[in-house]
Amino acid sequence: MDWDDLRLVLAVGRHGTLSAAGGALGVVHSTVGRRLSRLEGELGARLFDRGPDGLSPTEAGLDLMSAAEAVEARVARAEGRVRGLDGRLEGPLRVSTLDFLFEACVGVFADFQAAHPGVALTVRCEEAEVSLHRREADVALRLTNRPPETLVGQKVADVRFAIYGHRRLLAQTTDLRRLPWLHWDEQLEPMCRWMDALIAEVAPGAPIALRLGENTLARRAAMTAGLGLHPLPCLEGDRIPELERVGPPQDAFTRGLWLLTLPALRPTRRVRAFFQHVGAALRACPLG
């Protein structure tokens, strides 16, 4: 069994379908299925159960995934050490952030590119946190009050949140209990809990007009259509002309904005340059 086989098992286990695993590996789903069948035949064990909701790992599959993750971590550490030896201020740099942060700070990224044309910058904007240990990004610009202990970095700002609503809605009444609210998908349990607590505090019994997943564009579209109230980062909500704040920022929801990377990558010149440039720019500009 080689590393490609272990990567295959990890991709299928993490994504749950042959198509999604193929997308992660850069091959078609039929290739994934054929390689998985071959591997199961060689091992004499079924690694995944096929069900209506996709593929779920068997006990043997879980054992192999655990071993594969250990190998993956060792490979990532070794690559990180090698990349950390790179002293050039050029080459690729992958940055992960949230779309509203990139939108608010795009000028900072543009200035960095202009100052360091030898750095080939890639920016990933997505709701789910990417894994720096799996080399999905070199640097993460992340909202958190508890950065992972396995990463190193610096806090560059505090991002405040406030309740926002369409001006048309807010003109109807000042009683927030009579206005519709947007809530989170019930499957997002931690987010639902803090949203439940917020509504119970400021608008007990208010009607829920719509529940949404973690998609910034969908949430923004619903709010600009006047479907309901919802908390937003002030640096996002203040930029949308149809919306206005309802009351002061909610201090309990303030989040730190961190620049994070792997310890092995911190010494590279392009990572240091990104930290210095972007960190200084974000500390100097108001973020809500």
C-alpha positions in Angstrom: 0.0 0.0 0.0 1.4 3.4 -1.0 0.6 7.0 -0.1 -1.8 7.4 -3.1 -3.9 4.6 -1.6 -4.0 6.3 1.8 -4.9 9.6 0.2 -7.7 7.8 -1.6 -9.1 6.4 1.6 -8.9 9.8 3.3 -10.6 11.6 0.5 -13.5 9.1 0.4 -13.9 9.1 4.1 -13.8 12.9 4.4 -16.1 13.7 1.5 -18.5 10.7 1.6 -19.1 10.3 -2.2 -16.9 9.1 -5.1 -17.6 12.3 -7.0 -16.6 14.6 -4.2 -13.5 12.5 -3.4 -12.6 12.6 -7.1 -12.9 16.3 -7.1 -10.5 16.6 -4.2 -8.0 14.2 -5.8 -8.4 15.6 -9.3 -9.7 12.5 -10.9 -13.1 11.3 -12.2 -15.4 9.3 -9.8 -15.1 6.1 -11.8 -11.3 6.1 -11.2 -12.0 6.5 -7.4 -14.4 3.7 -7.5 -12.1 1.4 -9.4 -9.1 2.2 -7.2 -11.2 1.7 -4.0 -12.5 -1.7 -5.2 -8.9 -2.8 -6.1 -7.7 -1.7 -2.6 -10.5 -3.5 -0.8 -9.7 -6.6 -2.8 -6.0 -6.5 -2.0 -6.8 -6.0 1.7 -9.6 -8.6 1.8 -11.7 -6.1 3.8 -14.6 -3.7 3.0 -13.5 -0.2 3.9 -16.8 1.6 3.2 -20.5 0.8 3.4 -22.5 2.1 0.5 -25.8 3.7 1.5 -28.4 6.2 0.1 -26.5 9.1 1.7 -23.1 8.1 0.4 -20.2 6.1 1.7 -19.5 5.7 5.4 -16.3 4.0 6.7 -16.5 0.6 8.3 -14.4 -0.3 11.4 -11.6 -1.4 9.0 -12.0 1.9 7.1 -11.8 4.0 10.3 -8.6 2.1 11.3 -7.0 2.8 7.9 -8.1 6.4 7.9 -6.5 6.9 11.3 -3.2 5.5 10.0 -3.5 7.6 6.9 -4.0 10.8 8.9 -0.9 10.0 10.9 1.1 9.6 7.7 -0.5 12.8 6.3 0.6 14.8 9.4 4.2 13.5 9.1 4.3 14.4 5.4 2.9 17.9 6.1 5.5 18.4 8.8 8.3 17.3 6.6 7.1 19.6 3.8 6.7 22.5 6.2 10.3 22.1 7.3 11.6 22.1 3.7 9.4 25.1 2.8 10.6 26.9 5.9 14.1 26.8 4.5 13.0 28.9 1.5 14.7 32.3 1.8 13.4 33.9 -1.4 10.7 36.6 -1.4 9.0 34.9 -4.3 6.9 31.9 -5.0 3.4 30.8 -4.2 1.5 31.9 -1.1 -2.0 30.5 -0.4 -4.2 32.6 2.0 -7.5 31.5 3.5 -10.1 34.0 4.7 -13.8 34.8 4.7 -15.4 36.5 1.8 -16.6 39.5 3.7 -13.2 40.0 5.2 -11.6 39.9 1.8 -14.2 42.3 0.4 -13.5 44.8 3.2 -9.7 44.4 3.0 -9.2 43.8 -0.7 -7.1 47.0 -0.9 -4.7 45.6 1.6 -4.2 42.5 -0.6 -3.8 44.6 -3.7 -1.1 46.7 -1.9 0.7 43.6 -0.9 0.7 42.3 -4.4 2.0 45.6 -5.7 4.8 45.6 -3.1 5.8 42.0 -3.7 5.3 41.1 -7.4 7.3 37.9 -7.0 4.8 36.4 -4.7 2.1 34.4 -6.5 -0.9 35.0 -4.2 -3.9 32.7 -4.1 -6.8 33.7 -1.9 -9.4 31.1 -0.8 -12.7 32.6 0.5 -14.9 30.0 2.1 -17.0 29.5 5.2 -15.4 26.2 6.4 -12.0 26.5 8.0 -9.3 25.1 5.8 -6.5 22.9 7.3 -3.0 24.5 7.2 -1.6 21.1 8.3 -3.0 19.5 5.2 -1.4 22.3 3.1 -4.8 23.7 2.0 -3.4 27.1 2.8 -0.1 28.7 4.0 -1.7 31.5 6.0 -5.2 31.9 7.5 -6.9 35.2 8.3 -9.4 33.9 10.8 -12.0 35.1 13.2 -11.5 33.4 16.6 -11.0 34.1 20.2 -9.1 30.8 20.7 -6.6 30.2 17.9 -5.4 26.6 17.7 -2.3 25.8 19.8 -0.7 24.1 16.8 -0.6 27.4 14.8 1.4 30.6 15.4 0.5 34.1 14.5 -0.7 37.5 15.7 -4.0 39.1 16.6 -4.4 42.2 14.3 -7.9 43.5 15.3 -11.1 43.0 17.0 -14.2 42.5 14.8 -17.4 43.7 16.3 -20.9 42.4 15.5 -24.3 44.2 15.6 -27.9 43.4 14.7 -28.8 44.7 11.2 -32.1 45.0 9.3 -33.4 46.5 6.1 -34.4 50.1 6.5 -37.9 49.3 5.3 -38.4 46.8 8.0 -37.0 49.0 10.7 -39.4 51.8 9.7 -42.4 49.7 10.6 -41.7 49.4 14.3 -39.1 49.8 17.0 -40.3 46.6 18.7 -37.9 43.9 17.6 -40.3 41.2 18.9 -42.7 42.1 16.1 -40.1 42.0 13.3 -39.1 38.8 11.4 -35.6 37.3 12.1 -33.2 35.2 10.1 -31.9 32.2 12.0 -29.3 29.5 11.3 -30.0 26.0 9.9 -30.9 23.8 12.9 -28.1 21.5 11.9 -25.6 24.2 12.9 -26.1 23.6 16.6 -23.4 25.9 18.2 -24.5 28.8 16.0 -28.2 28.1 16.7 -27.5 28.2 20.4 -26.0 31.7 20.4 -28.6 32.9 18.1 -31.4 31.6 20.3 -29.7 33.3 23.3 -29.5 36.6 21.4 -33.2 36.6 20.3 -34.3 35.6 23.8 -32.4 38.6 25.1 -33.4 41.3 22.6 -36.6 40.0 21.0 -38.2 37.2 22.9 -40.9 35.4 20.9 -40.0 37.1 17.6 -41.0 35.2 14.5 -38.4 33.3 12.5 -38.8 34.1 8.8 -36.1 31.9 7.3 -33.3 29.6 8.4 -30.0 29.7 6.4 -26.8 27.8 6.2 -23.3 29.2 6.4 -23.3 31.1 3.1 -22.5 34.8 3.3 -24.1 35.6 -0.1 -27.4 33.9 0.7 -27.6 35.7 4.1 -26.8 39.0 2.5 -29.4 38.5 -0.2 -32.1 37.6 2.3 -31.3 40.7 4.4 -31.2 43.1 1.5 -34.6 41.7 0.3 -36.0 42.6 3.8 -36.7 39.1 4.9 -35.5 39.6 8.5 -33.0 40.9 11.1 -29.7 39.2 11.8 -26.4 40.0 13.4 -23.5 40.8 11.1 -19.9 41.9 11.5 -20.0 45.7 11.5 -17.4 45.9 8.7 -19.8 43.9 6.5 -23.1 45.4 7.6 -22.0 49.0 7.5 -21.0 48.6 3.8 -24.5 47.5 2.7 -26.6 50.6 1.9 -30.0 49.0 2.4 -29.2 47.9 6.0 -28.8 49.8 9.2 -27.7 48.9 12.7 -30.2 48.1 15.4 -28.6 49.3 18.6 -24.9 49.2 19.6 -22.5 46.3 18.8 -23.0 43.1 20.7 -19.9 42.9 22.8 -20.4 39.3 23.6 -20.0 38.4 20.0 -16.7 40.3 19.4 -14.2 38.1 17.7 -10.4 38.5 17.3 -9.0 38.7 13.8 -5.8 36.6 13.7 -3.1 36.0 11.1 -2.1 32.3 11.5 0.4 30.0 10.0 2.4 26.8 10.7 5.5 27.2 12.9 7.6 25.7 10.2 6.4 28.2 7.6 6.7 31.3 9.8 10.4 31.9 8.9 9.8 32.0 5.1 10.4 35.5 3.7 7.0 35.6 1.9 5.1 34.6 5.0 7.0 37.1 7.1 6.3 39.8 4.5 2.6 39.0 4.4 2.4 39.1 8.2 4.2 42.4 8.4 2.3 44.1 5.5 -1.2 42.8 6.2 -0.8 42.9 9.9 0.3 46.5 10.0 -2.5 47.6 7.5 -5.3 45.9 9.5 -4.1 47.2 12.8 -4.2 50.7 11.3 -7.7 50.6 9.8 -11.0 50.5 11.7 -12.9 47.2 11.4 -16.2 48.1 12.9 
